[in-house]
Amino acid sequence: MNIQQLRYVVATAEHGSMTAAAAAQFVAQPALSRAVRQLEREVDLSLFARDGRGVVLTAEGERFVRRARAVLESIDELHTSAAASPGGAPLVIAASPTLQAAVAVPILAGLREHGVAVPTRLVGCGSSAEVADLVTAGRADLGLCDSSSPSTLARVVIGRAEVRLYSPAALDLPDRVTLADLGRVPLVLPSGGTARRATLDAFFAGCGVVPEVAVETDERHVWLAAVGSGIASCIWHSVGAARMPLPGVVSRGFDPPMHRELAALHRPDHETPLSRHLLEVLRRIGGLLDA
């Protein structure tokens, strides 16, 4: 989902046809239609129904458009806040390298495309606990995490990432894998003794799987390189890997599906205007994904 898609959906609702919406948005009608249909697939909702030569909102569409308008209003408020503080201190966001690339950068890029330039410094962390520590200490304005950790921080859910298995294309596995399948494929895992490895070890123990460890490394970009080279498989959030070219790699979902909750952490007593408005944007986008 991106901001432009939201503008197209709202414009279509307001004008009653994709042709009129495209003219108002100064875009070709086929491009607008494709963007709207892609968004419907992403959120698994049917937003519009045909009505003569135009379209009308479905009941699901009416709820979605109300929330989409709220997101766009929050983006406008963020734009005003960013414009009012040019040259100010950057917004500091703590996150793992994976979430920096998969969540923080796309959010900032989407805002910039629509005239909202938020100067930002990204701080790399090895775990959600480290993210929470930096935010608690006031060394980061916001933290992005994909797992819960004991904390007194406020938490804003911004979406879900599907957990998938990425394997060499030659590996013989079903289209959707089970937890039992994990015990019969070599895996790339974080180094022993790290927080992320402890989390995975607890997960394997809970489902009765003894993993075959082929490679241990904390360099996440090496994981998919190892998969592409045919050395091993890895467990990865689709939100990150979906943005990467994966020649020779097959992505499979689990049966039943598994997801990780993505959230932004912040201190309610330590907000800047920029962080407050960005949190509101994230909060409302999270609401759209749960619509």
C-alpha positions, 0 to 999 in steps of 0.5 A: 500500500502506498499514499498515491493509491489512497489518493486514487481510491478517495478520488474515485469515491468522490468522483464516482468513476475512475475516468473522472478520478484519473482526470482530477489526479492528472494520471492515465485512467488505466494506471489509476485503475491498476493501482486501485485494483492492486490495493484491493488485492493487497488489503483483500477487500472489494472497495468498489462495485460497478454502477452503470458507467461509474462505480459506487463504494461497497460497505467495506469501501465506505469504511476504508475510504473514511480511514484513508481520508484520515490518513491523508489528513494526518499526512497533510498535518505532518507536511505542515509540521515538517515545513515549520521546522526546516533545519531542525534536529532530525527524527531519530528512528531505531530499528533492525537493519531489516526493518530499516530497509523494509519499513522505515525507508519505504515510509520516508520515501512515500512521504517524500514523494508527496512533498513531506521531507522528514530529515531522519537518522536511522540507528541500527539495532540487533533486537527489539529489546535494544530498540526499546532501550534506545527509545526509553533512554531518549536516544531515539524518538521512535523505534520499529520492532517485530516482536514484543519485549518488556517495556513501559513504552507506548506501542502503535501497531503499524501492520503485520508481516507474513513469515515465509520460508525462502529456499533454493529453487531446486529444493523439493518442498510443498507449496505451503510448508509445515513446521515439521518441514523445517526439520528436514532443510538446512537453515541459515540462523543468527549466531548462537548467544544472540537475542534473535537466535534465542527467540528462534531456538525457543520457537523451534523447541516449542514446535518440537523441531530440531533445526539443521544449522548450515550457516550462522551469521548476524549479517542479514544480507548474507542470509538470502545470498546463502539461499540463492547459492543453494546452501540453505533455506532461511525464515524471513519476513515477506515485508523485507524480502518481497522488495529484493530480487531473488533469482534462484529462490522460492518463497513459501508460506506456512500452513497455517500462515504465520505473521509477526506484528510490526509496531512503533515504540515511543515515549508519550512524555517525550514527543516532538511535533514531527514524531507525534504527527508521524505516529498518527500517520503510522497509527492510521495506516495500521488501522487501514490494514486491519480494516 
